[in-house]
Structures are given as structure tokens and as C-alpha cells.
Amino acid sequence: MYQYKDQEYDEVQFDGRDLRYGELISCVFIRCTFMNAEMEEIETSHCRFIECDFRGATLNGSFHTESAFENCKFSGANLFVSKFTSCKMTGSDFSGAQIDGVSMLKGDWSYTNLRHAKLGKQDLRGIRFYEADLTDTDLGKADLRDCDMSRATLTRTKLVGADLRGANLEGIDLKSMDVKGARMDREQAVLFMRSYGAKVD
């Protein structure tokens, strides 16, 4: 167990290192690489990772609280049962990442690439998914109440049984959504009907 606090790293390579079971507090990492690093059960709080590369890293069982991962690459990373609480993830790419069982509590996931992610039955209330790419993502039976999903890409996204009440669906191609069994509020239902050409008085 190690602890780093109030440290700043600029373009440092941590590739392949054993960084398991550590604690990072209020640290800043700018354009650092963590490719294939072992980071299981690592804990971060109030850290900033800016344009960092986590491709192939193992982050399963990790905990992140009020940390920021801005424009980071997670392709091929293992995030199994990791937990992100009130984190800023804007612009990060999770294509090909293993995120089964991940917990996302609040936070800003705008502009992220979450294609093919399996987030079914998750409690995702209040998360900001502004302009996120959720193509082919499984959100079946997920709790999406009060999410900002405006301008998100929801092509072939599974929303069967999801709770969308209070979510912002502005700018979304509603016809591309499979909403069988989804719960909507009146305003959303009107939007959905109008997208199919219905006139609602």
C-alpha cells in the first residue's frame, strides 16, 4: 500500500508498472501513459488525469471519488466492478474496455465513447451524458432518471424497461431508440409521438 498526495506528473510513463492497492489524493497527471499497468484496487480522490493513456491497464476493483479523467484512452482496459463517484470523464474513450459491473454515481460523462458497453440494470440517475456515443450500448432496465442525455447518440441502444423519467432527451433521434417497456414522463411521451408525426394537442 502506497500513497501519493499533491503530486504532479507531466508526460511520465508508468507503462507496465505494478501500481496496485495505492491511494492517489489530489494528484495531477498530464499526458501520462499507464499502458498495461497493474492498477487493481487503486483509489483516487480529487485527482486529475488529462489526456492520459490507460490502454490495456487493469483497473478492476478500483475506486475513484471526485476525480477527473479528461480525454483519456481506456481501450482494452479492465474496469470490472470499478466505481466512479461524482467523477468528470469528459471526452474519454472506453471502446473495447471491460466495464461489466462498473458503478457510475452522478458525474459528467459528456462526449465519452461508451459504444457496446453493458450498463443494464445500473443506477445511473443524474449522470450527464451530453453528446455521449451510446451506440449499441445495453441500458436495459437502467435507472436513467434526471440524466442529461441531450444530443447523445443512441443508435441501436437497448432501453427496454429503462426508467427515463425526467431525463433530457433534446436533440436525440427518438426513432432510433428501442423503448419497449421503458418508463417515460408525459413530456417525453409527447416528444416520442411527435417524432413519428403524431399531432398532440
N, C-alpha and C positions, 0 to 999 in steps of 0.2 A: 504494500500500500504506500503510495506516494502522494504528495500534494504540491501543486503549483499554484501560486497566488500572485495576482497583479503582474504577471509576466507578459512580455510582448515578443512575438516571433515574426520575422519578415522573411518569406521565401526560404524557410528551413525545411529540409527533407527528413521526414520521420518514417519513410517507406520501410516496411518490413519489420519495424521495431515492436518489441513486446511492451505495450503500454497498458496492460490490463490492470484493473482494480484501482486505478488512480482517481484523484479528485482535482479538478481544474476549477479555480474560482477567479472570476474577473480577469481572465487572460484574453489576449488578443492574438489571433493568428491570421496573417495576411499572406495570401498566395502560398501557403504551405502545402506540402504533399504528405498524405498518410496512406499511400497506396499499399494494399496488402498488409497493413499494420494490424496487430492484435490489440483490440481495444474493448474486449469484453468487459461488461460491468463497470465501465468507466462512468464517472459522474461529472457533469459540468454545470456550473451555475453562473449566470451573468457573464458568460464568455461571448466573444465574437470571432467567428470563422468567416473570413472574407475571401471568396474565390479560392477555396481550398479543395483539394482533390482527395476524396476518400474511396476511390475506385478499388474494389476488391477487399476493403477493410472489413474486419469482423467487429461489429458494434453491438452484437446481440446482448440483451440484458442491460444495456446502458441507460442511464437516467440523465435527462437534460432539463434544467429549470431556468426559464427566462434567459436562455442563450440565443444567439443569432447565428444562423448558417446561411449566409447570403451568397447566391450564385455559386454554390458548391456542387461538386460532382459526386454522386453516390452509386454510379453504375456498377452492378455486380457486388455491391456491399451487402453484408448480412446485418440486418437491423431487427432480427427476430426478437419479439417481446421487448423491444426498447420503448422508452417512454419520453415523450416530449411535452412539457408543461409550459404553456404561455411562451412558446419559442417563436422567433421570426425566421422563417425558412424561405423567404422570397427568392425566386429565380433558381432554386436548386433543382437538380436533375436526378430523379430516382428511377430512371428507366433501367430495367433489369435487376433492380435491387430486391433482396428478400425482405419484405416488410410484413410478413404474416404475423399477426398478434401484436403489431405496434399499437401503442396508445398515444392519441393526439388530443391533448386537453387545451382548449382555447388556442390562441396563437394565430399567426399570419402565414398562410401557405400560398400566398398570391404568386402567380407566374411560375409555379412549380410544375414539373413534368411527373405526373403520377399515373402514366399510362399503364394499364394492365394490373394495377395494384388491387389487392384483395382487402377491402375495408368493410366488408359486410358485417352487420350487427354491431358496429362500433358506435360509441357515444362521441359524436363529432360536433356537438352543439356549440354554436357561436364562433366557429372557425372561419377565417377569411380565406376563401378560395378564389379570389378575384382573378380572372383570366388564367386560371389553372387549366392544365391539359389533363382531363379525366377520361380520355378516350379508352373504351373497353374496360374501365375500372368497375369493380364489383362493389356497389354501395347498397346492396340488397339488405333490407331491414335495418339500415343505419339510421341513427338519430341525427338528422341534419337541421333541426330546428334553429332558427335565427342565424343560419350561416349566410355569409355574403358569397353567393355563387355567381355574381353578375359577370357576364361575358366569358364564363368558363366554357371549355369545350367538353360537351357531354355526348359525343358521338358513340353510339352503341353502349353507353353506360348503363349498368343494371341498377335500377332504382326500385325494383319490385319490393313492396312492403316498407319502403323507406318513409320516414316522417319528415316532410318538407315544410311543415307549418312555420310561417314567419321568415322563411329563407328568401333572400333577394335573388330572383331569377331573371333580372333585367338583362336583355341582350343575348339570351340563350335561345338556340333553335329548339323550341319545345317539341317539334315534330320528330326530332331525332331521339327523344327520350322514351324509354320503356317504363311507364309509370303504373303498371298494373298493381293494384293493391296499395299504392302509395297514399299517404295521408297529405292532403293539401288544405289550405285555408281558402276562403271564398275568393279572395283577390287572385290567388294563383290559379284556381279553377277557371275563373273568367279569362285570364290570360291564355290558359291552355286551350279553352274552347275557341277563343278568337284566333289563335294560331291556325286553327282548322277552318277558319272562315265563318264561324258562327257569329250571329249578331246577338249580343247580350244587352238587354235593357236594364 
